[in-house]
Amino acid sequence: MPIDYTKRPKAEEPPAGGGKISLTKSAPTVSLTKAASGGKLHVNLNWDARAAAPAPRGLFSKAKAGGGSLDLDLGCLYELTDGRKGVVQALGSSFGSLDSAPYVFLDGDDRSGAVSQGENLYVNLAHLADIRRVLVFAMIYEGAASFDDARGVVTLTPADGPTLEVVLDGAGGRSRMCAIALLQNTGGQLSVTREVNYVQGTQAELDAAYGWGMRWQAGRK
């Protein structure tokens, strides 16, 4: 059943200055009132490659010499205020762009989790007026049976304000897709809501859960 993303808990104002805020089930939403001032929102995904045992070939996995490495992919669904929709992800080499639509850019693809910087997504907040919503997600491409093995952590760092942290906790079961955070532009104000919603299936099922309404086909990277 589609989720009504308009019905969200009231966003709280983050404390002044820097620091870190953990988005939790009890306090899932923060309003970044200074986001309209521009700059980049840096979204980072990191995980513990050593935590996961090799998993059998699965929905997103592929044969790989010396297999057993854990590959999580960071990406997002986006919707612009002019109605355009799409996906930014390594699959299909849809890395996006910062200076033109969709104003979201995925910086490379960490295939192992061994890169200390993890995977990084950037949102150009100078174009916040052009962005309606962005759903940040992660998916298991290969190397783990569940997000429970990955110990994933996502941080969202604006140019001005505190870093937001989302821990991919809870029981992921056999889900290989996780909606992490929903960014929404409401009247020029950016809110960030923790989701950590494990979805059975692919991007198509994620799309259906959040009412994005796009058509999907298989992709490779």
MDAnalysis code that builds the backbone (N, CA, C; Angstrom):
import MDAnalysis as mda
import numpy as np

u = mda.Universe.empty(663, n_residues=221, atom_resindex=np.repeat(np.arange(221), 3), trajectory=True)
u.add_TopologyAttr("name", ["N", "CA", "C"] * 221)
u.add_TopologyAttr("resid", np.arange(1, 222))
u.add_TopologyAttr("resname", ["MET", "PRO", "ILE", "ASP", "TYR", "THR", "LYS", "ARG", "PRO", "LYS", "ALA", "GLU", "GLU", "PRO", "PRO", "ALA", "GLY", "GLY", "GLY", "LYS", "ILE", "SER", "LEU", "THR", "LYS", "SER", "ALA", "PRO", "THR", "VAL", "SER", "LEU", "THR", "LYS", "ALA", "ALA", "SER", "GLY", "GLY", "LYS", "LEU", "HIS", "VAL", "ASN", "LEU", "ASN", "TRP", "ASP", "ALA", "ARG", "ALA", "ALA", "ALA", "PRO", "ALA", "PRO", "ARG", "GLY", "LEU", "PHE", "SER", "LYS", "ALA", "LYS", "ALA", "GLY", "GLY", "GLY", "SER", "LEU", "ASP", "LEU", "ASP", "LEU", "GLY", "CYS", "LEU", "TYR", "GLU", "LEU", "THR", "ASP", "GLY", "ARG", "LYS", "GLY", "VAL", "VAL", "GLN", "ALA", "LEU", "GLY", "SER", "SER", "PHE", "GLY", "SER", "LEU", "ASP", "SER", "ALA", "PRO", "TYR", "VAL", "PHE", "LEU", "ASP", "GLY", "ASP", "ASP", "ARG", "SER", "GLY", "ALA", "VAL", "SER", "GLN", "GLY", "GLU", "ASN", "LEU", "TYR", "VAL", "ASN", "LEU", "ALA", "HIS", "LEU", "ALA", "ASP", "ILE", "ARG", "ARG", "VAL", "LEU", "VAL", "PHE", "ALA", "MET", "ILE", "TYR", "GLU", "GLY", "ALA", "ALA", "SER", "PHE", "ASP", "ASP", "ALA", "ARG", "GLY", "VAL", "VAL", "THR", "LEU", "THR", "PRO", "ALA", "ASP", "GLY", "PRO", "THR", "LEU", "GLU", "VAL", "VAL", "LEU", "ASP", "GLY", "ALA", "GLY", "GLY", "ARG", "SER", "ARG", "MET", "CYS", "ALA", "ILE", "ALA", "LEU", "LEU", "GLN", "ASN", "THR", "GLY", "GLY", "GLN", "LEU", "SER", "VAL", "THR", "ARG", "GLU", "VAL", "ASN", "TYR", "VAL", "GLN", "GLY", "THR", "GLN", "ALA", "GLU", "LEU", "ASP", "ALA", "ALA", "TYR", "GLY", "TRP", "GLY", "MET", "ARG", "TRP", "GLN", "ALA", "GLY", "ARG", "LYS"])
u.atoms.positions = np.array([
    [0.842, -1.194, 0.000],
    [0.000, 0.000, 0.000],
    [0.877, 1.244, 0.000],
    [0.628, 2.217, -0.912],
    [1.476, 3.418, -0.978],
    [1.470, 4.196, 0.326],
    [2.616, 4.791, 0.653],
    [2.754, 5.601, 1.856],
    [2.383, 7.035, 1.542],
    [1.561, 7.664, 2.358],
    [1.245, 9.083, 2.197],
    [2.373, 9.881, 2.809],
    [3.317, 10.319, 1.954],
    [4.506, 10.986, 2.472],
    [4.204, 12.384, 2.984],
    [2.980, 12.891, 2.768],
    [2.627, 14.225, 3.278],
    [2.297, 14.190, 4.753],
    [2.022, 13.007, 5.284],
    [1.663, 12.885, 6.696],
    [2.900, 12.481, 7.483],
    [3.673, 13.461, 7.904],
    [4.923, 13.230, 8.598],
    [4.896, 13.915, 9.951],
    [5.691, 13.415, 10.916],
    [5.781, 14.099, 12.199],
    [6.297, 15.513, 11.998],
    [5.875, 16.424, 12.857],
    [6.312, 17.804, 12.786],
    [7.823, 17.867, 12.947],
    [8.456, 18.618, 12.039],
    [9.911, 18.714, 12.065],
    [10.367, 19.567, 13.227],
    [11.435, 19.129, 13.882],
    [12.024, 19.893, 14.958],
    [13.197, 20.702, 14.440],
    [13.458, 21.841, 15.076],
    [14.593, 22.665, 14.709],
    [15.856, 22.099, 15.349],
    [16.934, 21.934, 14.565],
    [18.185, 21.458, 15.152],
    [18.806, 22.546, 15.995],
    [19.649, 22.186, 16.954],
    [20.307, 23.188, 17.767],
    [21.256, 24.025, 16.924],
    [21.537, 25.243, 17.378],
    [22.434, 26.127, 16.652],
    [23.846, 25.549, 16.656],
    [24.606, 25.899, 15.623],
    [25.986, 25.437, 15.541],
    [26.107, 24.103, 14.848],
    [27.263, 23.482, 14.976],
    [27.529, 22.212, 14.320],
    [27.079, 21.043, 15.160],
    [27.935, 20.021, 15.231],
    [27.581, 18.845, 16.011],
    [26.889, 17.803, 15.169],
    [26.311, 16.814, 15.846],
    [25.652, 15.702, 15.177],
    [24.312, 15.422, 15.832],
    [23.311, 15.123, 15.005],
    [21.981, 14.758, 15.475],
    [21.665, 13.371, 14.948],
    [21.269, 12.463, 15.826],
    [20.842, 11.137, 15.413],
    [19.338, 11.144, 15.186],
    [18.921, 10.811, 13.981],
    [17.501, 10.687, 13.686],
    [17.044, 9.297, 14.133],
    [16.040, 9.253, 14.980],
    [15.578, 8.003, 15.587],
    [14.088, 7.814, 15.317],
    [13.570, 6.661, 15.712],
    [12.139, 6.401, 15.553],
    [11.302, 7.407, 16.328],
    [11.769, 7.797, 17.505],
    [11.003, 8.728, 18.336],
    [11.184, 10.183, 17.910],
    [12.274, 10.494, 17.247],
    [12.539, 11.860, 16.759],
    [13.101, 11.748, 15.347],
    [12.212, 11.456, 14.349],
    [12.710, 11.114, 13.017],
    [12.951, 12.292, 12.077],
    [12.438, 13.479, 12.393],
    [12.435, 14.572, 11.418],
    [13.123, 15.818, 11.946],
    [13.925, 16.427, 11.082],
    [14.599, 17.684, 11.402],
    [14.389, 18.644, 10.238],
    [14.141, 19.904, 10.539],
    [14.018, 20.943, 9.528],
    [15.338, 21.701, 9.438],
    [15.914, 21.719, 8.232],
    [17.165, 22.439, 8.009],
    [16.832, 23.824, 7.466],
    [16.564, 24.754, 8.356],
    [16.083, 26.073, 7.960],
    [17.129, 26.868, 7.187],
    [18.417, 26.534, 7.351],
    [19.471, 27.271, 6.663],
    [19.805, 26.667, 5.306],
    [19.085, 25.590, 4.932],
    [19.402, 24.918, 3.676],
    [19.190, 25.824, 2.472],
    [18.224, 26.750, 2.585],
    [17.935, 27.639, 1.467],
    [19.092, 28.572, 1.154],
    [20.072, 28.666, 2.061],
    [21.232, 29.522, 1.828],
    [22.181, 28.917, 0.804],
    [21.947, 27.686, 0.402],
    [22.738, 27.061, -0.651],
    [23.772, 26.095, -0.123],
    [24.786, 25.856, -0.932],
    [25.793, 24.863, -0.586],
    [25.339, 23.473, -0.982],
    [26.123, 22.480, -0.583],
    [25.831, 21.089, -0.912],
    [25.448, 20.322, 0.341],
    [24.460, 19.464, 0.203],
    [24.160, 18.487, 1.241],
    [24.905, 17.213, 0.877],
    [25.810, 16.789, 1.747],
    [26.648, 15.611, 1.507],
    [26.022, 14.410, 2.218],
    [25.648, 13.410, 1.454],
    [25.078, 12.178, 1.995],
    [26.113, 11.074, 1.851],
    [26.522, 10.480, 2.969],
    [27.555, 9.451, 2.964],
    [27.010, 8.137, 3.513],
    [27.294, 7.049, 2.813],
    [26.955, 5.699, 3.271],
    [28.231, 4.951, 3.567],
    [28.337, 4.421, 4.775],
    [29.473, 3.588, 5.132],
    [28.969, 2.318, 5.806],
    [29.746, 1.271, 5.711],
    [29.345, -0.004, 6.302],
    [30.584, -0.812, 6.642],
    [30.378, -1.873, 7.401],
    [31.476, -2.732, 7.843],
    [31.574, -3.920, 6.901],
    [32.542, -3.861, 5.989],
    [32.698, -4.942, 5.016],
    [33.028, -6.265, 5.691],
    [33.640, -6.215, 6.878],
    [34.038, -7.450, 7.561],
    [32.875, -8.127, 8.259],
    [31.755, -7.415, 8.401],
    [30.645, -7.960, 9.185],
    [29.848, -8.997, 8.431],
    [29.970, -8.984, 7.111],
    [29.095, -9.836, 6.315],
    [29.833, -11.050, 5.776],
    [29.183, -12.190, 5.886],
    [29.723, -13.394, 5.267],
    [29.266, -13.447, 3.821],
    [30.011, -14.127, 2.955],
    [29.588, -14.245, 1.565],
    [28.198, -14.849, 1.470],
    [27.384, -14.295, 0.570],
    [26.020, -14.784, 0.387],
    [25.892, -15.412, -0.986],
    [24.944, -16.329, -1.150],
    [24.741, -16.930, -2.463],
    [24.321, -15.871, -3.470],
    [24.485, -16.191, -4.732],
    [24.058, -15.291, -5.797],
    [22.591, -14.975, -5.601],
    [22.242, -13.688, -5.595],
    [20.876, -13.277, -5.307],
    [20.328, -12.377, -6.379],
    [19.307, -11.643, -6.024],
    [18.572, -10.830, -6.976],
    [19.456, -9.792, -7.638],
    [20.338, -9.153, -6.852],
    [21.172, -8.101, -7.397],
    [22.620, -8.542, -7.592],
    [22.948, -9.765, -7.201],
    [24.347, -10.164, -7.191],
    [24.799, -10.657, -8.557],
    [26.119, -10.722, -8.716],
    [26.689, -11.254, -9.938],
    [27.995, -11.958, -9.600],
    [28.415, -12.867, -10.473],
    [29.663, -13.585, -10.247],
    [30.819, -12.598, -10.253],
    [31.768, -12.825, -9.361],
    [32.886, -11.901, -9.221],
    [34.095, -12.686, -8.722],
    [35.218, -12.520, -9.404],
    [36.422, -13.239, -9.009],
    [36.792, -12.891, -7.586],
    [37.079, -13.912, -6.783],
    [37.454, -13.703, -5.404],
    [36.315, -13.184, -4.563],
    [35.053, -13.517, -4.925],
    [33.848, -12.972, -4.308],
    [33.872, -12.949, -2.800],
    [32.737, -12.583, -2.203],
    [32.639, -12.507, -0.762],
    [32.660, -11.087, -0.240],
    [33.006, -10.088, -1.072],
    [32.997, -8.709, -0.610],
    [31.569, -8.196, -0.572],
    [31.335, -7.288, 0.362],
    [30.001, -6.727, 0.549],
    [29.886, -5.437, -0.244],
    [28.904, -5.361, -1.121],
    [28.708, -4.191, -1.971],
    [27.322, -3.613, -1.715],
    [27.282, -2.500, -0.976],
    [26.051, -1.739, -0.827],
    [26.088, -0.574, -1.801],
    [24.958, -0.282, -2.399],
    [24.853, 0.836, -3.322],
    [23.985, 1.931, -2.726],
    [24.480, 3.162, -2.788],
    [23.724, 4.337, -2.367],
    [23.079, 4.955, -3.594],
    [21.864, 5.426, -3.452],
    [21.176, 6.079, -4.558],
    [19.995, 6.867, -4.052],
    [19.221, 7.407, -4.973],
    [18.018, 8.136, -4.559],
    [17.010, 8.182, -5.692],
    [15.757, 8.281, -5.319],
    [14.707, 8.694, -6.228],
    [14.550, 10.200, -6.052],
    [14.268, 10.917, -7.132],
    [14.059, 12.357, -7.002],
    [12.797, 12.771, -7.758],
    [12.205, 13.850, -7.299],
    [11.101, 14.491, -8.001],
    [11.348, 15.991, -7.962],
    [11.352, 16.617, -9.136],
    [11.558, 18.053, -9.229],
    [10.224, 18.786, -9.199],
    [10.268, 20.070, -8.934],
    [9.032, 20.845, -8.818],
    [8.314, 20.990, -10.157],
    [9.029, 20.764, -11.271],
    [8.363, 20.819, -12.577],
    [7.758, 19.477, -12.974],
    [7.805, 18.492, -12.054],
    [7.178, 17.201, -12.292],
    [8.109, 16.115, -12.796],
    [9.329, 16.466, -13.197],
    [10.262, 15.438, -13.660],
    [10.685, 14.537, -12.503],
    [10.807, 13.238, -12.801],
    [11.184, 12.244, -11.803],
    [12.280, 11.356, -12.365],
    [13.040, 10.752, -11.477],
    [14.079, 9.838, -11.925],
    [14.819, 9.213, -10.775],
    [15.927, 8.554, -11.116],
    [16.743, 7.856, -10.128],
    [18.203, 8.211, -10.361],
    [18.948, 8.355, -9.283],
    [20.402, 8.517, -9.328],
    [20.978, 7.291, -8.651],
    [21.796, 6.505, -9.391],
    [22.346, 5.266, -8.855],
    [23.449, 4.772, -9.777],
    [24.265, 3.839, -9.264],
    [25.339, 3.277, -10.071],
    [24.792, 2.367, -11.164],
    [23.719, 1.642, -10.876],
    [23.106, 0.790, -11.890],
    [22.667, 1.648, -13.068],
    [23.088, 1.256, -14.254],
    [22.755, 2.026, -15.434],
    [23.583, 3.278, -15.596],
    [24.596, 3.453, -14.716],
    [25.468, 4.644, -14.752],
    [24.662, 5.933, -14.726],
    [23.633, 5.953, -13.889],
    [22.791, 7.148, -13.744],
    [23.320, 7.964, -12.569],
    [24.462, 8.634, -12.775],
    [25.140, 9.316, -11.675],
    [24.609, 10.724, -11.416],
    [23.746, 11.243, -12.288],
    [23.141, 12.544, -12.057],
    [24.077, 13.697, -12.356],
    [23.706, 14.885, -11.876],
    [24.490, 16.098, -12.106],
    [24.178, 17.103, -11.013],
    [25.189, 17.865, -10.607],
    [24.986, 18.898, -9.588],
    [24.521, 20.221, -10.184],
    [25.041, 20.574, -11.355],
    [24.805, 21.902, -11.914],
    [23.637, 21.970, -12.882],
    [23.067, 20.823, -13.208],
    [21.859, 20.770, -14.026],
    [20.948, 19.714, -13.427],
    [19.701, 19.670, -13.900],
    [18.750, 18.703, -13.355],
    [19.349, 17.300, -13.415],
    [19.246, 16.501, -12.340],
    [18.363, 16.677, -11.177],
    [18.979, 17.417, -9.992],
    [20.178, 17.982, -10.145],
    [20.877, 18.686, -9.063],
    [21.268, 17.739, -7.921],
    [21.431, 16.482, -8.274],
    [21.887, 15.434, -7.359],
    [22.962, 14.638, -8.087],
    [24.049, 14.324, -7.388],
    [25.177, 13.649, -8.034],
    [25.725, 12.555, -7.132],
    [25.909, 11.370, -7.710],
    [26.523, 10.243, -7.013],
    [27.980, 10.171, -7.411],
    [28.854, 10.264, -6.430],
    [30.290, 10.325, -6.682],
    [30.896, 8.936, -6.628],
    [30.806, 8.194, -7.728],
    [31.462, 6.900, -7.817],
    [30.673, 5.776, -7.185],
    [31.338, 4.633, -7.081],
    [30.706, 3.398, -6.607],
    [31.743, 2.579, -5.867],
    [31.604, 2.471, -4.537],
    [32.516, 1.659, -3.721],
    [32.066, 0.215, -3.803],
    [32.834, -0.621, -4.493],
    [32.416, -1.992, -4.730],
    [32.710, -2.936, -3.579],
    [33.408, -2.459, -2.525],
    [33.839, -3.390, -1.483],
    [33.532, -2.947, -0.063],
    [33.320, -1.654, 0.149],
    [33.197, -1.157, 1.508],
    [34.548, -0.889, 2.137],
    [35.636, -1.202, 1.408],
    [36.978, -1.000, 1.950],
    [37.440, 0.438, 1.823],
    [36.796, 1.213, 0.950],
    [37.144, 2.618, 0.797],
    [36.634, 3.381, 2.015],
    [37.527, 4.071, 2.709],
    [37.150, 4.698, 3.974],
    [36.075, 5.765, 3.795],
    [36.016, 6.372, 2.607],
    [35.025, 7.409, 2.372],
    [33.639, 6.843, 2.069],
    [33.539, 5.534, 1.834],
    [32.260, 4.935, 1.528],
    [31.709, 5.434, 0.202],
    [30.373, 5.548, 0.108],
    [29.728, 6.085, -1.078],
    [29.125, 7.434, -0.746],
    [29.163, 8.344, -1.717],
    [28.795, 9.726, -1.450],
    [27.832, 10.269, -2.497],
    [26.793, 10.900, -2.001],
    [25.775, 11.525, -2.831],
    [25.706, 12.991, -2.432],
    [25.571, 13.877, -3.414],
    [25.521, 15.312, -3.119],
    [24.244, 15.916, -3.701],
    [23.599, 16.787, -2.923],
    [22.415, 17.510, -3.371],
    [22.765, 18.991, -3.402],
    [22.539, 19.636, -4.542],
    [22.867, 21.054, -4.697],
    [21.722, 21.906, -4.151],
    [21.894, 22.406, -2.933],
    [20.829, 23.153, -2.278],
    [20.675, 24.564, -2.835],
    [21.594, 24.991, -3.695],
    [21.397, 26.263, -4.394],
    [20.197, 26.159, -5.337],
    [19.820, 24.911, -5.669],
    [18.658, 24.658, -6.524],
    [17.519, 24.025, -5.730],
    [17.456, 24.328, -4.443],
    [16.399, 23.760, -3.615],
    [15.017, 24.082, -4.180],
    [14.847, 25.264, -4.767],
    [13.553, 25.656, -5.324],
    [13.118, 24.739, -6.463],
    [14.080, 24.035, -7.082],
    [13.761, 23.130, -8.190],
    [13.485, 21.707, -7.723],
    [13.725, 21.424, -6.454],
    [13.612, 20.058, -5.927],
    [12.374, 19.948, -5.043],
    [11.527, 18.969, -5.335],
    [10.354, 18.731, -4.491],
    [10.662, 17.727, -3.382],
    [11.256, 16.590, -3.771],
    [11.572, 15.565, -2.764],
    [12.660, 14.637, -3.296],
    [13.411, 14.084, -2.368],
    [14.476, 13.136, -2.680],
    [14.397, 12.005, -1.657],
    [14.313, 10.781, -2.137],
    [14.290, 9.614, -1.255],
    [15.623, 8.895, -1.366],
    [16.435, 8.993, -0.322],
    [17.744, 8.342, -0.297],
    [17.554, 6.867, 0.059],
    [18.188, 5.996, -0.712],
    [18.061, 4.561, -0.436],
    [19.407, 3.873, -0.557],
    [19.470, 2.664, -0.001],
    [20.618, 1.780, -0.191],
    [20.094, 0.419, -0.601],
    [20.875, -0.273, -1.403],
    [20.500, -1.638, -1.750],
    [21.728, -2.529, -1.685],
    [21.492, -3.778, -1.385],
    [22.557, -4.773, -1.359],
    [22.747, -5.280, -2.781],
    [23.917, -4.967, -3.357],
    [24.194, -5.455, -4.712],
    [24.736, -6.878, -4.660],
    [25.620, -7.145, -3.708],
    [26.110, -8.503, -3.519],
    [26.845, -8.611, -2.186],
    [27.020, -9.853, -1.699],
    [27.901, -10.114, -0.579],
    [27.246, -10.212, 0.780],
    [25.940, -10.044, 0.891],
    [25.275, -10.187, 2.186],
    [23.847, -10.635, 1.958],
    [23.334, -11.375, 2.901],
    [21.959, -11.842, 2.789],
    [20.970, -10.815, 3.305],
    [21.450, -9.863, 4.109],
    [20.549, -8.944, 4.776],
    [21.299, -7.704, 5.235],
    [20.549, -6.606, 5.415],
    [21.143, -5.390, 5.972],
    [21.603, -5.609, 7.416],
    [21.080, -6.639, 8.063],
    [21.497, -6.926, 9.430],
    [22.997, -7.211, 9.493],
    [23.566, -7.705, 8.388],
    [24.983, -8.031, 8.340],
    [25.874, -6.814, 8.081],
    [25.291, -5.770, 7.511],
    [26.115, -4.696, 6.953],
    [26.528, -3.625, 7.959],
    [25.734, -3.403, 9.001],
    [26.022, -2.359, 9.988],
    [26.204, -1.000, 9.306],
    [25.249, -0.671, 8.460],
    [25.346, 0.560, 7.689],
    [25.003, 1.796, 8.498],
    [25.699, 2.888, 8.188],
    [25.436, 4.194, 8.796],
    [25.439, 5.236, 7.686],
    [24.437, 6.095, 7.699],
    [24.343, 7.180, 6.720],
    [24.403, 8.504, 7.459],
    [25.231, 9.416, 6.951],
    [25.285, 10.766, 7.495],
    [24.897, 11.752, 6.407],
    [24.176, 12.793, 6.819],
    [23.766, 13.856, 5.907],
    [24.309, 15.156, 6.477],
    [25.224, 15.783, 5.757],
    [25.921, 16.958, 6.264],
    [25.665, 18.158, 5.361],
    [24.904, 19.147, 5.826],
    [24.702, 20.355, 5.025],
    [25.910, 21.274, 5.120],
    [25.971, 22.261, 4.230],
    [27.071, 23.221, 4.273],
    [27.029, 24.040, 5.557],
    [25.826, 24.260, 6.083],
    [25.651, 25.054, 7.297],
    [24.682, 24.326, 8.215],
    [25.161, 23.869, 9.355],
    [24.291, 23.174, 10.294],
    [24.874, 21.851, 10.733],
    [24.157, 21.153, 11.581],
    [24.668, 19.902, 12.146],
    [24.603, 18.747, 11.157],
    [25.442, 17.758, 11.388],
    [25.385, 16.509, 10.638],
    [24.261, 15.649, 11.191],
    [23.481, 15.059, 10.294],
    [22.410, 14.152, 10.689],
    [22.885, 12.724, 10.465],
    [22.614, 11.862, 11.436],
    [23.048, 10.466, 11.347],
    [21.843, 9.543, 11.358],
    [21.855, 8.578, 10.439],
    [20.813, 7.553, 10.379],
    [21.497, 6.198, 10.408],
    [21.212, 5.418, 11.424],
    [21.774, 4.071, 11.545],
    [20.782, 3.082, 10.940],
    [21.290, 2.213, 10.073],
    [20.424, 1.216, 9.441],
    [20.264, 0.041, 10.401],
    [19.464, 0.298, 11.437],
    [19.242, -0.717, 12.460],
    [17.893, -1.389, 12.218],
    [17.439, -2.108, 13.188],
    [16.190, -2.838, 13.013],
    [16.443, -4.134, 12.272],
    [15.395, -4.896, 12.083],
    [15.490, -6.199, 11.436],
    [15.145, -6.065, 9.962],
    [16.176, -6.207, 9.113],
    [15.950, -6.087, 7.683],
    [15.405, -7.350, 7.051],
    [15.514, -8.460, 7.774],
    [15.050, -9.727, 7.212],
    [15.785, -10.047, 5.919],
    [15.054, -10.508, 4.922],
    [15.664, -10.830, 3.629],
    [15.585, -9.666, 2.651],
    [15.182, -8.507, 3.117],
    [15.087, -7.340, 2.239],
    [16.464, -6.909, 1.763],
    [16.555, -6.550, 0.493],
    [17.809, -6.088, -0.082],
    [17.721, -4.626, -0.506],
    [16.656, -3.965, -0.099],
    [16.450, -2.557, -0.402],
    [16.016, -1.850, 0.875],
    [16.572, -0.652, 1.128],
    [16.210, 0.098, 2.325],
    [16.046, 1.575, 1.983],
    [14.851, 2.114, 2.226],
    [14.644, 3.556, 2.153],
    [15.243, 4.159, 3.414],
    [16.166, 5.097, 3.256],
    [16.922, 5.614, 4.394],
    [16.347, 6.917, 4.928],
    [16.192, 7.897, 4.052],
    [15.743, 9.222, 4.488],
    [14.987, 9.906, 3.362],
    [13.973, 10.665, 3.740],
    [13.170, 11.419, 2.776],
    [13.420, 12.906, 2.980],
    [13.911, 13.562, 1.927],
    [14.127, 15.000, 1.942],
    [12.951, 15.656, 1.227],
    [12.328, 16.649, 1.855],
    [11.182, 17.319, 1.262],
    [11.331, 18.830, 1.346],
    [10.990, 19.491, 0.247],
    [10.972, 20.941, 0.181],
    [9.537, 21.410, 0.364],
    [9.300, 22.079, 1.474],
    [7.962, 22.598, 1.758],
    [8.060, 24.104, 1.946],
    [7.612, 24.839, 0.941],
    [7.648, 26.294, 1.031],
    [9.047, 26.854, 1.176],
    [10.024, 26.195, 0.535],
    [11.397, 26.668, 0.610],
    [12.163, 26.195, 1.824],
    [11.531, 25.375, 2.671],
    [12.191, 24.806, 3.844],
    [12.454, 23.319, 3.607],
    [13.664, 22.888, 3.913],
    [14.041, 21.498, 3.703],
    [13.900, 20.716, 5.000],
    [13.118, 19.642, 4.949],
    [13.025, 18.738, 6.092],
    [13.635, 17.402, 5.712],
    [14.226, 16.743, 6.696],
    [14.830, 15.427, 6.515],
    [14.171, 14.478, 7.500],
    [13.612, 13.390, 6.976],
    [12.912, 12.416, 7.818],
    [13.560, 11.046, 7.707],
    [13.904, 10.480, 8.842],
    [14.429, 9.115, 8.896],
    [13.336, 8.143, 8.453],
    [13.683, 7.235, 7.545],
    [12.759, 6.199, 7.115],
    [13.183, 4.829, 7.648],
    [14.389, 4.359, 7.256],
    [14.876, 3.007, 7.591],
    [13.732, 2.010, 7.392],
    [13.226, 2.029, 6.180],
    [12.098, 1.196, 5.778],
    [12.612, 0.131, 4.818],
    [12.662, -1.112, 5.294],
    [13.180, -2.205, 4.483],
    [12.091, -2.691, 3.532],
    [12.441, -2.769, 2.254],
    [11.470, -3.074, 1.207],
    [11.857, -4.377, 0.529],
    [10.908, -5.271, 0.422],
    [11.126, -6.516, -0.303],
    [11.015, -6.226, -1.792],
    [12.094, -6.526, -2.521],
    [12.037, -6.314, -3.957],
    [13.098, -5.356, -4.442],
    [12.811, -4.665, -5.528],
    [13.765, -3.814, -6.219],
    [13.334, -2.351, -6.138],
    [13.975, -1.520, -6.976],
    [13.604, -0.110, -7.021],
    [12.135, 0.074, -7.397],
    [11.599, -0.842, -8.191],
    [10.195, -0.745, -8.580],
    [9.273, -0.845, -7.365],
    [9.610, -1.749, -6.438],
    [8.795, -1.882, -5.224],
    [9.001, -0.681, -4.295],
    [10.220, -0.143, -4.270],
    [10.470, 1.074, -3.501],
    [9.643, 2.225, -4.059],
    [9.640, 2.357, -5.363],
    [8.839, 3.366, -6.054],
    [7.372, 3.235, -5.664],
    [6.860, 2.013, -5.726],
    [5.446, 1.789, -5.405],
    [5.129, 2.139, -3.960],
    [6.055, 1.830, -3.053],
    [5.818, 2.097, -1.633],
    [5.709, 3.587, -1.343],
    [6.416, 4.409, -2.127],
    [6.427, 5.850, -1.878],
    [5.693, 6.650, -2.951],
    [4.974, 5.958, -3.835],
    [4.134, 6.631, -4.805],
    [4.869, 7.493, -5.812],
    [6.034, 7.008, -6.288],
    [6.792, 7.807, -7.251],
    [6.192, 7.733, -8.656],
    [5.705, 6.550, -9.045],
    [4.999, 6.419, -10.315],
    [5.860, 6.379, -11.557],
    [7.030, 5.700, -11.486],
    [7.886, 5.587, -12.666],
    [7.837, 4.173, -13.225],
    [8.316, 4.023, -14.456],
    [8.430, 2.709, -15.084],
    [9.872, 2.233, -14.956],
    [10.037, 0.925, -14.732],
    [11.359, 0.387, -14.434],
    [11.721, -0.737, -15.374],
    [13.032, -0.892, -15.637],
    [13.554, -2.031, -16.361],
    [14.897, -2.423, -15.743],
    [15.322, -3.648, -15.996],
    [16.559, -4.151, -15.393],
    [17.758, -3.331, -15.856],
    [18.725, -3.132, -14.933],
    [19.941, -2.386, -15.258],
    [21.166, -3.135, -14.783],
    [22.340, -2.702, -15.269],
    [23.612, -3.301, -14.877],
    [24.615, -2.192, -14.602],
    [25.682, -2.555, -13.852],
    [26.774, -1.599, -13.664],
    [28.098, -2.280, -13.929],
])
